[in-house]
């Protein structure tokens, strides 16, 4: 594996870094911009979900546009939109400005997440394709971790009573969280000019000499000739077929690979990963661990994510895709069940001493809940809502639950970390590798776009309904459902998922696509 290939994979997948950074920074930023603007819980959830909503539609058209004008040009445009989104988010003055800033950022996320694995697969050899495509997931988790560290240190900065930095305070810290994303976005934009065009795309466009030159620079002359032969054979076979249309991906010959792609795309999100990433700080605050410790725990989530993603990258071309997926899904289920158990054993009681510690709220409003033991978080929050009102509760919920909760935050932390580690070892990196491999060259961009749309739609539903789910069903039931879905994923993939490691894209197509 050449240094040039590694560099290209790293640069192209920097969009993943920005996606990860943005997905994690919102977890901490919402603790500040919500109270700053006086947003309701539903408005915060809507802002959280706006990028995913836009990503759904970007995923549908990004591949098609890149087929027309090239992967590289679209990625450069994506980097520019990332930067614009960060700038507008940092300077937002209302709900709708912030929502639209997040929305256009989501369009960039969707396009980048689709195009990066597609591009990397097209410049990689079969031997190293798994590792190189996994670089995108590594960049995502590095972005998550950097965001968690950023949020933690900014939180510590404003919490420090000796802090003399007038530029960062309780009122504007969320603007710094969003604005710092502008730095990697600009770096991403300029680095993209250093990567070549996709050789497979160049062959499709009939630019054979330019395509072969790219292959030579990437793999050397001998390997370039071998790759060229495989690509030309595939294109010659594809040229005998009718023009690609959206209806083709539903044909009987592609039914099996479409089912696999859709199932993996759905199970990746429906097991709850974005609920964890987008709401990690809130989740840890609800466990009673405290605000500072909640930010610190989110940092730990990021570190665990990186460690197990790197482990997956080391093993994916050795163990294969299927073993990683199965081991990870079992671990994800175990983590969610442990988290569910931790919340199930919790009780909540707000004593007179606890109430005296809550600033900014009239103590008499707590009389209806004072010294009463609640057996679950749903009943406790409903009683608080009746006593305080929805807006006051939204601003003070973390502080109140920290005081009232009688539960084991360490057990919940272990459950969350087990889930994150298992996801990073399996569903995170392996899904994008599988999507870059399962689909035929001729319809790859179309099928990845369709699966990406479904994947993003599933993520949007999870993000948009997570607050409702926690408030209505309770934390324990919500996490139990995520664990049960992970088990279903294990059973289905154990039966149907084939192994693709060490095979060329053309060989995989011959084996899985029925003529």
C-alpha positions, 0 to 999 in steps of 0.5 A: 500500500503506497503512501500516495494511496494512503494520502489520497484516502485520508484527504478524500475522507476528511469530509468524514472528519467534518461530519464526525466533528459536527455530529459530536459538537452539537451534543455540547452546543445544544446545552448552550444555544437552546437556553440562549435562544429559549428553544423548546425541546422540539426545536433543539431536536429539529436543529439536531436532525436538520443535517441528516434531513438534508443529507438524505436528498444529497445522497440521492443526487451526489453520485449522479452528479459525480458521474456527470462531472467527476468525483473530485469536482463535487468533493471540492464543492462539498468542502466549500459548503462545509465551510459556509455552514460552519460560518453561518452556524457560528453567527446565527441570530435566530432559529431559522438561520441556525436551522438552515445553516445546519441544513446546508451542512447536512447536504455536504455531509450526505454528498461526502459520505457517499462519494468518499468510499466510492472514490477510494474504492475506485483508486484502491486494489482488492488487497488494500481496499478494506483498509483504505475505505475504512479511513473514512470511518477513522476520520469520522471518529477522529472528528467526533473525538476532536469535537468532544475534546473541544467541547470539554475544554470550552466547557472547562474554560467557562466553568473556571471561576478564574477565567479571564478570557472575555471572548469565551463565556456562557453566552457565546461558547456555542458559537465557538464550538460551531465556528472552529469547524471552519478551520478543517473545512478550509484545509479540506477544500485546498487539499482536495486540489492535490488528489487525482481524478478517479481512474475508473471514472476516467475510463468510463468517460473514454479518457484512457491515457489519463486514467492509466497515468493515474493508475501508474502513479498509484500502483506502479506499471505492472499493477496498473496494467492488471487493474486496467484489464479488469476495468476494461473487461467490466466496462465492455460487458456493461456497454452491451447493456441498456442505459442505467436508470433508477428502475435497474437497481430493483431488477431481479439480478440485483435483488440480493445485493440491494437487500444486503445493502439496504439491511446493513444501511438501516441496521447501522442507524436503527441500533441508535448510534446517532442518538448516542453521538448527538445526545451523549452529553445529555445522556450522561447528564441524565445518568446523574454524573454531573455536567463537567463529568458528562463532557469528560465522559463524552471525551472518553466516548471519542477515545474508545471510538478511535481505538476500536476503529483502528482495530477494525481497520487492522483486522478488516482485510485479515478477519474479513467483513462478516466476522467483524460485523457479527462480533460488533452486533453482539457487543452493541446489543450487550452494551444497550441492554446494560445501559437499559438495565442501569436506567431500569434500576434508577429511582428519583427523589428531589429532597428539600436540600436538593431544591435549595441548590437549584438556582433561578427557580422559585422553590415553591414550584417544587412542592408537588414533587418534593420528597416523593420517590419516583420509580422511573424517569418518565413519571418524574419528568412528567411531574416536573413538567407539570410543576415547572413548565416545559421551558423551565424544565428544558433549561434545568433538567440536567441539573435536577436529574443530577440532584434527584437521580439514584442510579449507577452512572458508572454502569450506564457509562460502561454500557454506552462505551461497550456499544460505541466500541462495538459499533466502531469495530463493526457497523461503522467502518464495515458498512461503507466498505461493503457498500463500495464492494457489493454493487456492480461498477455500472450501477454503483453510484446509483445504488450507493446513493439509494442505500445512503438515502435510506441510511440517512432517513433512518438516522433522521428518524432516530434523531428526530424521535429520540427525545420523544422516545426518552420522554414517552417510553423512558430511558430503559425501554428506549435502550432495550429497543436499540439492543433488540434491533442489534440482535435482529441484525446479528441473526439476519447477517449471520445467515445472509452476509457473504465474505468479500475480503481479498476479491476484486470488485469485478469478481464480487460482481460475478459471484453476487449478481445473477445474470 
